[in-house]
Amino acid sequence: MENTLSILIILAGIGVFIIMKKFSHTGKTYLVNFSIALLMALLFIRTMMLEPLDWIGYVAIVFCGLAFIAQMILGFKNLKTT
């Protein structure tokens, strides 16, 4: 499961790069926000799987969770304006 999740994170990172190159200057910026939110969610899940979880793991969980929420909010705002 950990290896599969790590591969999904790599693929999501590549997807974010491609989506940012194609859609960041268009009216479809919500795609960029949702792809970054997916990447943050995958990183959040992967960090939760670490054992033992030290203080930097907790910091990563908090920031990935906040980034996920922020990108979802921005994505919905950008979706409504189009």
C-alpha positions as CSV (number, residue, x, y, z in Angstrom):
1,M,0.0,0.0,0.0
2,E,2.8,2.4,0.8
3,N,4.6,1.9,-2.5
4,T,1.3,2.3,-4.4
5,L,0.6,5.5,-2.5
6,S,4.1,6.8,-3.2
7,I,3.7,6.1,-7.0
8,L,0.3,7.9,-6.9
9,I,2.0,10.9,-5.3
10,I,4.7,10.9,-8.0
11,L,2.0,10.7,-10.7
12,A,-0.1,13.4,-9.1
13,G,3.0,15.6,-9.0
14,I,3.6,15.1,-12.7
15,G,-0.1,15.8,-13.3
16,V,0.0,19.0,-11.3
17,F,3.0,20.1,-13.4
18,I,1.2,19.4,-16.7
19,I,-2.0,21.0,-15.5
20,M,-0.2,24.1,-14.2
21,K,1.6,24.5,-17.6
22,K,-1.6,24.2,-19.6
23,F,-4.3,25.8,-17.5
24,S,-2.7,28.3,-15.1
25,H,-3.1,31.2,-17.6
26,T,-6.6,30.3,-18.8
27,G,-10.0,30.6,-17.2
28,K,-9.7,27.1,-15.8
29,T,-7.6,27.8,-12.8
30,Y,-9.9,25.6,-10.7
31,L,-8.2,22.6,-12.3
32,V,-4.9,23.7,-10.9
33,N,-6.5,24.1,-7.5
34,F,-8.1,20.7,-7.5
35,S,-5.0,19.0,-8.7
36,I,-2.9,20.6,-6.0
37,A,-5.6,19.6,-3.4
38,L,-5.4,16.0,-4.6
39,L,-1.6,16.1,-4.2
40,M,-1.9,17.5,-0.7
41,A,-4.5,14.9,0.3
42,L,-2.2,12.1,-0.9
43,L,0.8,13.6,1.0
44,F,-1.5,13.9,4.1
45,I,-2.4,10.2,3.9
46,R,1.2,9.1,3.2
47,T,2.5,11.1,6.2
48,M,-0.2,9.5,8.4
49,M,1.2,6.1,7.5
50,L,4.7,6.9,8.9
51,E,5.7,5.0,12.1
52,P,6.9,6.4,14.5
53,L,5.5,9.8,13.8
54,D,7.8,12.5,15.1
55,W,7.2,16.2,15.5
56,I,8.1,17.0,11.9
57,G,5.5,14.5,10.8
58,Y,2.9,16.2,12.8
59,V,3.9,19.6,11.3
60,A,3.7,18.0,7.8
61,I,0.2,16.7,8.5
62,V,-1.0,20.0,9.7
63,F,0.4,22.0,6.8
64,C,-0.8,19.4,4.2
65,G,-4.3,19.4,5.7
66,L,-4.4,23.2,5.7
67,A,-3.1,23.3,2.1
68,F,-5.7,20.8,1.0
69,I,-8.5,22.8,2.6
70,A,-7.2,26.1,1.1
71,Q,-6.9,24.6,-2.4
72,M,-10.4,23.2,-2.3
73,I,-11.8,26.5,-1.2
74,L,-9.9,28.3,-4.0
75,G,-11.0,25.7,-6.5
76,F,-14.7,26.1,-5.7
77,K,-14.3,29.9,-5.8
78,N,-12.6,29.8,-9.2
79,L,-15.2,27.3,-10.4
80,K,-18.1,29.6,-9.4
81,T,-16.5,32.6,-11.2
82,T,-16.3,30.8,-14.6
